[in-house]
């Protein structure tokens, strides 16, 4: 489960056996969520506060290209 980064207490990571579409999992002390990368959208949110989801969406938007590169490196695409 590689961690991509931790920003504002939000951990962004992949699972080893992921599937398309490209997405990241996010967790903090409140819960967890999943965000698709193209298009950027919340797939599910289980407990993360709305303001933290908003931050996560902005972070994904900022690092979208890096996330795609890391996904392809890790998953052999």
FENRAHU-V637300 format. One line per field, one symbol per residue. burial: 1 if it has 9 or more other C-alpha atoms within 8 Angstrom, else 0. Layout:
burial: ???
//
This chain:
burial: 00110100011111000000011111110011111110011100100100011001100100010011011100000
//
